[in-house]
């Protein structure tokens, strides 16, 4: 599940079905130090169907560019999702 170089161009970077929320400590410190455990935990939480989709997308080697408009759409969608959990 790790992106190497040009992470913003990877197909797994922005789809909402790939989003897993972490606090900054776990995102910055724990996740990079425990990639295998992280991947296993994510697969357990998201289920086999979404895990398979992410695996297929992660193996896609095509570069996808992201414009400011794309970032704004992702931000708006994430804010909408967040409102549902309040």
Secondary structure by P-SEA (a helix, b strand, c coil): ccccccccccccccccccbbbbccccccccccccaaaaaaaaaaaacaaaaaaaaaaaaccbbbbbcaaaaaaaaaaaaaaaaaac
